[in-house]
Amino acid sequence: MSLGPLPQRIDVEADLVRRLIDSRFPQWRYFPIRPVANGGWDNWTFHLGPAMSVRLPSAAEYALAVEKEHRWLPRLAPRLPLPVPVPLAQGSPGFGYPFSWSVYPWIDGTPLTPGALTDPPAFAASLAGFLLALRAVDPGDGPAPGLHNWYRGGSLRRYDGEFQRALGLLGDRVDADRARVLWKDALDAPWDGEPTWFHGDIALGNLLLDAAGDLSAVIDFGTCGVGDPSCDLAIAWTVLTADARELFRAHLCVPAAEWTRGRGWALWKTLVTCAHSSSPEPFRALTEILSPDA
């Protein structure tokens, strides 16, 4: 997410996916292909038969995550308490499509949407348990923040320019003085430098719910890495209710400095979204982030 030029996306249609599958994986040539509704921005996503999906990066910047996901998701998945996507196969460029791409199992579930939670505290506890398990995985030689994940897990100072531009674009639609105070607090909050695994985009769309409304899977690890895990806390302000937010923090045992940085991540992401959007939803989240009681 950026206030600068967006990556130059390329279009991918079902007939191209058909040719790629037939050429690279002929064992699946009889499986029907159809686009996934609301398939996301970073990748074009298609159903492949009844139980698989094909994900094709939509721009060169997003293609950097493919090798990472194929290397690390098979190692992370057995250590996590909820299903995550584990690649079945990696495809190569062809027929004018320039990037590597992936075939995954299809994971059932309904993407989380605003207001969809029926039991926010239970959801918060389940998500905290998932993040604790992710953080407990040996960081070893895991991927440090970089171009592959837009530097998630690194310093918030990298995003200061975007933060300031977003404030300028929003004008009097936001309490700029309050936002600057919270942003400075987040930039000044120290990190002990002990890197752990993080997802990088714990947000609507990447969290799946089952029929009962419970958290059932976590998807889209394109921004994952090893570094400061406070970037995974933004959901506490953007989605969770006040009581669920406190429960989430308690389950994770988040110290004050990390919590402050997490609020900074929420503020940056939501400000940039508001600067690009006329939808009321991100502005409601921004109100919550800026609230003295949050």
C-alpha atoms as one frame of an Amber mdcrd trajectory, in Angstrom:
protein
   0.000   0.000   0.000   1.491   3.314  -1.045   0.634   6.868  -1.926   3.215
   6.700  -4.678   2.664   5.087  -8.070   1.009   1.699  -7.757   2.749  -1.315
  -9.297   2.044  -1.783 -12.994  -0.400  -4.693 -12.946  -0.896  -7.040 -15.859
  -4.230  -8.602 -16.762  -4.664 -12.352 -16.581  -7.659 -14.096 -18.125  -8.902
 -17.645 -17.662  -7.789 -18.721 -21.146  -4.169 -17.829 -20.309  -4.385 -19.821
 -17.076  -5.803 -22.722 -19.079  -2.817 -22.701 -21.419  -0.333 -22.434 -18.546
  -1.910 -25.335 -16.662  -2.191 -27.533 -19.754   1.452 -26.875 -20.648   3.039
 -27.105 -17.201   0.732 -29.548 -15.421  -1.087 -31.690 -17.981  -2.397 -33.955
 -15.217  -4.838 -31.127 -14.408  -5.794 -30.247 -17.975  -9.370 -31.487 -17.584
 -10.082 -29.447 -14.446 -12.244 -26.389 -15.111 -10.832 -22.931 -14.447 -12.843
 -19.925 -13.303 -11.950 -16.656 -11.572 -12.269 -16.367  -7.804 -14.681 -13.656
  -6.739 -12.801 -10.882  -4.920  -9.515 -12.601  -5.596  -7.346  -9.808  -4.194
  -4.963  -7.242  -5.621  -1.481  -8.763  -5.414  -2.447 -11.928  -7.295  -4.963
 -13.025  -9.882  -6.662 -16.071  -8.366  -8.597 -18.796 -10.158 -10.390 -21.945
  -9.087  -8.810 -25.080 -10.543 -11.354 -27.856 -10.336 -13.210 -28.324  -7.055
 -10.260 -28.369  -4.653  -7.379 -26.226  -5.950  -6.568 -22.646  -6.841  -4.069
 -20.944  -9.134  -2.413 -17.711  -7.977  -0.559 -15.548 -10.475   1.206 -12.372
  -9.293  -0.306  -9.279 -10.881   2.963  -7.285 -10.965   6.715  -7.777 -10.701
   6.775  -6.458  -7.129   4.303  -9.126  -5.981   6.120 -11.903  -7.836   8.993
 -11.589  -5.347   6.889 -13.484  -2.784   6.460 -16.661  -4.833   9.800 -18.309
  -4.042   9.487 -17.296  -0.403   6.053 -18.889  -0.039   7.183 -22.126  -1.684
  10.188 -22.337   0.589   8.655 -21.392   3.916   4.961 -22.235   4.002   5.582
 -26.010   4.036   7.820 -25.444   7.078   5.436 -23.114   8.889   2.196 -25.023
   8.318   2.872 -28.035  10.601   3.649 -25.690  13.490   0.490 -23.606  13.268
  -2.903 -24.333  14.880  -4.996 -23.278  11.869  -4.816 -24.197   8.175  -2.596
 -22.029   5.990  -2.021 -22.348   2.234   0.784 -24.745   1.334   1.807 -24.749
  -2.353   1.230 -27.876  -4.412   3.250 -26.821  -7.438   5.163 -23.897  -8.888
   4.600 -22.889 -12.492   7.017 -21.078 -14.778   6.448 -18.096 -17.109   4.939
 -18.677 -20.504   2.533 -17.527 -23.229   3.407 -13.908 -22.502   2.976 -14.209
 -18.734   6.365 -13.204 -17.228   6.352 -14.490 -13.624   6.480 -17.700 -11.641
   3.088 -18.701 -10.227   1.573 -21.249  -7.876  -1.040 -23.954  -7.493  -2.522
 -24.297  -4.007  -5.153 -26.441  -2.340  -8.428 -24.581  -1.984  -9.135 -23.674
   1.649 -12.808 -23.387   2.477 -14.042 -20.430   4.485 -15.640 -17.025   4.218
 -13.276 -14.028   4.213 -13.741 -11.805   7.233 -15.672  -8.635   6.438 -16.526
  -5.593   8.590 -19.174  -6.444  11.155 -19.062 -10.187  10.446 -17.796 -11.281
  13.859 -20.477 -12.852  16.034 -18.145 -13.421  18.997 -15.255 -10.913  18.850
 -13.575 -12.084  22.094 -13.492 -15.712  20.920 -12.116 -14.583  17.562  -9.468
 -12.464  19.310  -8.373 -15.402  21.472  -8.137 -17.713  18.467  -6.157 -15.195
  16.421  -3.813 -14.531  19.329  -3.183 -18.275  19.654  -2.307 -18.446  15.972
   0.094 -15.511  16.204   1.752 -16.933  19.316   2.391 -20.182  17.462   3.767
 -18.287  14.458   6.071 -16.241  16.669   7.306 -19.426  18.347   8.633 -20.895
  15.087  12.437 -20.769  14.932  13.248 -17.601  12.925  16.509 -19.199  11.773
  17.425 -17.878   8.350  13.880 -16.646   7.670  13.374 -13.698   5.305  14.184
 -10.300   6.805  12.050  -7.288   5.821  12.722  -6.198   2.260  11.256  -5.584
  -1.164   9.554  -8.993  -1.085   7.146  -7.779   1.629   7.260  -3.970   1.338
   9.483  -3.898   4.448   6.779  -5.133   6.809   8.417  -6.060  10.092  10.972
  -3.293   9.724  10.983   0.240  11.092   7.866   2.386  10.843  10.148   5.286
   9.945  10.285   3.941   6.397   6.620   4.927   6.075   6.886   8.442   7.488
   6.726  10.084   4.076   3.526   8.226   3.202   2.051   9.103   6.583   2.725
  12.806   6.069   1.369  12.785   2.508  -1.795  11.005   3.646  -2.383  13.646
   6.317  -1.961  16.345   3.698  -4.438  14.705   1.343  -7.037  14.165   4.054
  -6.981  17.761   5.268  -9.636  18.520   7.867 -11.249  15.094   7.487  -8.874
  13.807  10.165  -7.618  15.070  13.525  -4.099  15.688  12.254  -2.711  16.854
  15.598  -3.871  13.675  17.355  -2.561  11.530  14.493   0.874  13.166  14.682
   1.100  12.539  18.426   0.271   8.843  18.029   2.649   8.526  15.091   5.535
  10.097  17.003   4.837   7.793  19.938   4.990   4.793  17.607   8.234   5.935
  15.969   9.824   6.479  19.365   8.656   3.175  20.905  11.761   0.973  21.233
  12.066  -2.534  19.843  14.337  -5.039  21.570  15.515  -6.309  18.215  14.594
  -9.949  18.827  13.122 -10.986  15.456  10.218 -13.401  15.194   8.030 -14.661
  12.397   5.109 -12.430  11.439   2.358 -12.641   8.821   2.513  -8.989   7.786
  -1.090  -8.506   6.665  -3.444  -9.767   9.362  -6.499  -8.048   7.929  -9.917
  -8.426   6.358  -9.785 -10.843   3.444  -6.851 -12.841   4.788  -8.749 -14.347
   7.724 -11.353 -17.008   6.941 -14.389 -17.857   9.047 -16.294 -21.132   9.166
 -20.086 -21.492   9.115 -20.235 -20.839  12.861 -18.320 -17.574  12.497 -15.116
 -18.895  14.067 -11.633 -18.240  12.708 -10.884 -21.244  10.495  -7.791 -20.368
   8.407  -5.219 -17.674   7.704  -4.210 -17.062   4.082  -1.990 -14.862   1.887
   1.508 -14.952   3.361   3.026 -12.734   0.678   4.123 -10.157   3.262   5.392
 -12.635   5.854   8.907 -12.502   7.196  11.109 -12.359  10.264  11.465  -9.107
  12.182   9.367  -6.886  14.455   5.990  -8.668  14.806   4.114  -5.522  15.904
   2.845  -5.137  12.325   0.463  -8.035  13.052  -1.257  -6.039  15.815  -2.981
  -3.487  13.562  -6.164  -5.566  13.488  -6.664  -4.785  17.183  -7.844  -1.306
  16.193  -9.112  -1.842  12.644 -11.428  -4.800  13.342 -11.685  -5.781  17.004
 -14.071  -4.326  19.542 -12.649  -2.672  22.659 -13.150  -5.714  24.896 -11.785
  -8.074  22.252  -8.791  -5.782  21.760  -7.849  -6.012  25.425  -8.283  -9.786
  25.390  -6.122 -10.002  22.263  -3.365  -8.009  23.960  -3.580 -10.074  27.147
  -3.350 -13.404  25.284  -0.304 -12.194  23.369   1.278 -10.623  26.471   2.162
  -7.564  24.406   4.392  -5.048  26.231   3.632  -1.332  26.051   6.233  -0.403
  23.432   5.140  -3.137  21.032   1.485  -2.191  21.518   2.344   1.422  20.677
   4.153   0.355  17.501   1.209  -1.841  16.571  -1.091   1.151  16.858   1.326
   3.023  14.609   1.019   0.290  11.971  -2.772   0.530  12.218  -2.616   4.310
  11.890  -0.329   4.278   8.845  -2.316   1.630   7.019  -5.695   3.198   7.751
  -4.593   6.740   6.906  -3.300   5.625   3.531  -6.514   3.683   2.894  -8.611
   6.719   3.801  -6.542   8.910   1.483  -7.374   6.567  -1.405 -10.995   5.823
  -0.498 -14.355   7.505  -0.032 -15.780   4.467   1.782 -16.920   5.166   5.359
 -15.429   1.919   6.697 -11.754   2.962   6.934 -12.797   6.295   8.448 -14.665
   4.416  11.184 -11.483   2.435  11.872  -9.465   5.662  11.924 -11.813   7.150
  14.508 -11.197   4.107  16.703  -7.413   4.335  16.316  -7.382   8.031  17.227
  -9.706   7.617  20.196  -8.057   8.413  23.563  -9.841   5.353  24.990  -8.509
   2.895  22.385
